Amino acid sequence: MTEQLDDRPLRIGLLSYRSHPHCGGQGVYIRNLAHALCQLGHDVEVISGPPYPELDNGARLRRLPSLDLYNPDDLFRTPSVRELSDPVNLMEWCGVSTMGFPEPMTFGMRARRFIRKSPHRYDILHDNQSLSYGIRALARHIPTVATIHHAITVDRRLAIQAERSVFKKFKQMRWYSFIGMQKRVVSHLKRLITVSHCAKSDLVKAFGLPAARFSVVPNGIDTHRFYPLEGVQRRPYRLIVTTSSDTPLKGLEYLLRAVAALVSKWPRNELVVVGQRTRLVCSGALHL
């Protein structure tokens, strides 16, 4: 099948269970991936749950509405009886109400329901880390590749370790319960992409899969948008880091230890950390 498809543009379906255009990374990734595939001449449709990505690059957007219970404008709202008459919606509401994160699973069910109405709509599907049962079902009939950005098992381990009370540890375990589904689904997908060799190593251990199953495709940088500005004075050994939240999951601790280890060799180094709750300036006199 691959040889037959290589000589003509592909009809590609990009699957993303949530695609916020400005934070979280998934919407940004999907937007740029869709743009690049369109530039190569392919016909691209993004199938996404809310929040939806911003696509102004030739790709089409297929919205798959959900209950959207994490919408900050109406957080954890109570759905109507009519909404809950849909079994998928009911499953989503029950999952969120019991401290779980059902979005990847319910998105996969909605995607399967949509695509099976037109099974010849796409030549290939690309799943952006939902790894849900619905995607596994689609992969039996449509060539499917999945991108796994990192091993979420690492997120779970760090989140549980950071909590002190048994109840909060249980909450973290419940939140990350979707990982069991992802482990079962990923074993059925023949082609997997990840973004770094470090992530590949973590995923091989987390999912128990052979390394040959993964291809490393690093995230690209648009050098036309991000480039050194002329006339700007640069201090040697200066690093500015922005963290989305000051939690162990973000790995800021390791950066601080690395800077401390470099003090004796490069005493003029400087680190500025801009976090959610603090702005910390560390120089050669850094102490942990």
C-alpha positions in Angstrom: 0.0 0.0 0.0 2.8 2.4 0.8 4.4 2.1 -2.6 1.0 2.9 -4.2 0.5 6.0 -2.1 4.0 7.5 -2.4 3.5 8.7 -6.0 0.5 10.9 -5.3 -0.7 13.4 -2.7 -2.2 11.8 0.4 -5.5 12.5 2.1 -4.3 12.8 5.7 -6.4 12.9 8.8 -4.6 14.5 11.8 -6.2 13.4 15.1 -5.9 15.6 18.2 -8.1 15.1 21.2 -7.5 18.8 22.3 -5.7 21.5 20.4 -5.5 24.7 22.4 -3.8 27.2 19.9 -1.7 29.0 22.5 -0.8 26.7 25.4 -0.2 23.1 26.1 1.7 22.5 22.8 -0.7 20.2 21.1 -2.5 22.9 19.1 0.8 24.5 18.1 2.2 21.2 17.0 -0.9 20.2 15.0 -1.0 23.6 13.3 2.6 23.5 12.2 2.4 19.9 11.2 -0.7 20.5 9.1 1.0 23.5 7.5 4.1 21.5 6.5 2.0 18.7 5.1 0.0 21.1 3.0 3.1 22.7 1.7 4.2 19.2 0.5 1.0 19.1 -1.5 -1.1 16.8 0.7 -4.8 17.2 1.4 -5.0 17.6 5.2 -7.9 17.6 7.6 -7.5 18.1 11.3 -10.0 16.2 13.4 -10.0 17.8 16.9 -11.9 18.0 20.1 -12.2 21.4 21.9 -10.4 23.7 22.4 -9.8 23.8 18.6 -6.6 24.8 16.8 -6.2 27.9 14.7 -5.6 26.8 11.1 -4.8 29.4 8.5 -2.5 27.3 6.3 -4.7 25.3 3.9 -5.7 22.5 6.2 -9.4 22.0 7.0 -10.7 21.6 10.5 -13.3 19.0 11.5 -14.7 19.8 14.9 -15.7 16.9 17.2 -17.6 18.6 20.0 -17.3 17.2 23.5 -18.7 18.2 26.9 -15.6 20.4 27.2 -15.7 20.2 31.0 -12.2 21.7 31.4 -13.2 24.9 29.7 -12.0 27.7 32.1 -15.0 29.8 31.2 -17.4 27.1 32.4 -15.3 24.8 34.5 -16.8 21.4 35.5 -20.3 22.5 34.4 -23.2 20.2 34.9 -24.3 18.8 31.5 -28.0 18.7 30.5 -30.0 15.5 30.4 -30.1 15.7 26.7 -26.3 15.8 26.5 -26.0 12.9 28.8 -28.3 10.8 26.6 -25.3 10.3 24.4 -23.4 7.3 25.9 -20.0 8.9 25.1 -20.9 12.1 26.8 -22.1 10.1 29.8 -18.8 8.3 30.0 -16.9 11.6 29.8 -19.0 13.2 32.6 -18.6 10.1 34.8 -14.9 10.0 34.3 -14.4 13.7 35.1 -16.7 13.4 38.1 -14.6 10.6 39.6 -11.3 12.5 39.2 -10.3 10.8 36.0 -9.2 12.2 32.6 -11.4 10.6 30.0 -10.8 13.0 27.1 -8.3 10.8 25.1 -10.7 7.8 25.3 -13.9 9.6 24.5 -12.2 11.5 21.7 -11.2 8.2 20.1 -14.7 7.0 20.3 -16.1 10.1 18.6 -13.3 10.0 16.0 -14.2 6.4 15.2 -17.9 7.2 15.0 -17.2 10.0 12.6 -14.6 8.3 10.3 -16.5 5.0 10.0 -19.3 6.9 8.2 -16.8 7.6 5.4 -14.1 4.9 5.7 -12.4 5.9 2.4 -12.1 9.6 3.4 -8.4 9.3 4.4 -5.4 7.4 3.0 -3.6 7.7 6.4 -4.3 8.8 9.9 -1.9 10.5 12.3 -2.8 10.3 16.0 -1.4 13.0 18.3 -0.9 11.0 21.5 -4.5 10.1 22.3 -3.7 6.4 21.9 -7.3 5.5 22.5 -9.3 2.4 21.8 -11.1 4.1 19.0 -7.8 4.8 17.3 -6.8 1.2 17.6 -10.1 0.2 15.9 -9.5 2.6 13.1 -5.9 1.4 12.6 -7.3 -2.0 11.7 -8.7 -0.5 8.5 -6.7 2.7 7.8 -2.9 3.0 8.0 -2.2 4.8 11.2 0.9 6.4 12.7 1.0 8.0 16.2 3.3 10.7 17.7 4.1 10.2 21.3 5.8 13.3 22.6 7.0 11.8 25.8 6.4 9.0 28.3 3.5 10.1 30.5 4.5 7.4 32.9 7.2 9.8 34.0 4.6 12.5 34.6 2.6 10.1 36.8 5.6 9.0 38.8 6.7 12.6 39.6 3.2 13.7 40.3 2.6 10.9 42.8 6.0 11.4 44.5 5.3 15.1 44.9 2.2 14.5 46.9 2.4 13.9 50.7 -1.1 12.6 51.6 -2.4 9.2 50.6 -5.6 10.7 49.3 -3.8 13.1 46.9 -1.5 10.3 45.7 -4.7 8.3 44.9 -6.1 11.3 43.0 -3.0 11.4 40.9 -3.2 7.7 40.2 -6.8 8.1 39.2 -6.1 11.1 37.0 -3.4 9.1 35.1 -5.5 5.9 34.8 -5.8 6.5 31.1 -2.1 5.3 30.8 -3.3 1.7 31.0 -5.4 2.2 27.9 -2.5 3.8 26.0 -0.2 0.9 26.9 -2.7 -1.5 25.5 -3.3 0.5 22.3 0.3 1.4 21.5 1.2 -2.3 21.1 -1.1 -2.6 18.1 0.3 0.4 16.2 3.1 -0.5 13.9 4.6 3.0 13.3 5.4 5.4 16.1 7.1 8.8 16.1 8.7 10.6 19.0 10.6 13.9 19.2 13.9 13.0 20.8 16.2 10.1 21.5 15.7 10.7 25.2 11.9 10.4 24.8 12.5 7.3 22.7 14.5 5.6 25.5 11.8 6.5 28.0 9.0 5.2 25.8 10.8 1.9 25.1 11.0 1.3 28.8 7.5 2.5 29.6 5.7 0.5 26.9 8.0 -2.5 26.6 8.3 -2.0 22.9 11.3 -2.6 20.6 13.3 0.5 19.8 12.9 -0.2 16.1 9.2 0.6 16.4 10.0 4.3 16.9 11.2 6.9 14.5 12.7 10.1 16.0 11.5 13.3 14.3 12.6 16.3 16.3 10.4 19.3 16.8 11.5 22.0 14.3 12.2 25.6 14.8 11.0 28.3 12.4 14.2 30.2 11.9 12.4 32.9 9.9 10.4 33.8 13.1 13.0 32.9 15.8 16.5 34.4 15.1 19.1 36.5 16.9 18.3 40.2 16.7 21.1 42.5 15.4 22.4 45.2 17.7 21.3 43.4 20.9 24.1 43.0 23.3 24.5 39.5 24.6 25.9 38.6 28.0 28.0 35.5 28.0 26.5 32.4 29.7 23.0 33.8 30.2 20.0 31.6 30.2 16.4 32.6 30.6 13.8 29.9 31.4 10.0 30.1 31.6 8.1 27.4 33.4 4.4 26.9 33.0 4.1 25.9 36.7 6.5 25.5 39.6 6.1 21.7 40.0 8.6 18.9 40.1 7.2 17.6 36.8 8.7 20.6 34.9 12.2 19.5 36.0 13.4 23.0 37.1 15.3 21.3 40.0 17.7 19.6 37.5 18.4 22.9 35.8 19.2 24.6 39.1 21.6 21.8 40.0 23.3 22.0 36.6 23.9 25.7 36.9 25.3 25.2 40.4 27.7 22.6 39.0 28.9 25.1 36.4 29.7 27.9 38.8 33.3 26.9 39.4 34.0 26.7 35.7 32.0 29.7 34.5 31.5 32.0 37.5 29.9 34.7 35.3 27.0 32.5 34.3 23.5 33.8 35.0 20.1 32.2 35.2 16.8 33.9 35.2 13.7 31.8 36.0 10.3 33.2 35.3 7.8 30.9 37.0 4.1 30.9 37.8 4.6 32.2 41.4 8.2 33.4 41.5 10.8 35.3 39.5 14.2 34.0 40.7 17.6 35.5 39.6 20.6 33.2 40.1 24.2 34.2 39.4 27.6 32.8 40.1 26.8 32.9 43.8 23.9 30.4 43.4 23.3 28.0 46.2 20.6 25.3 46.3 
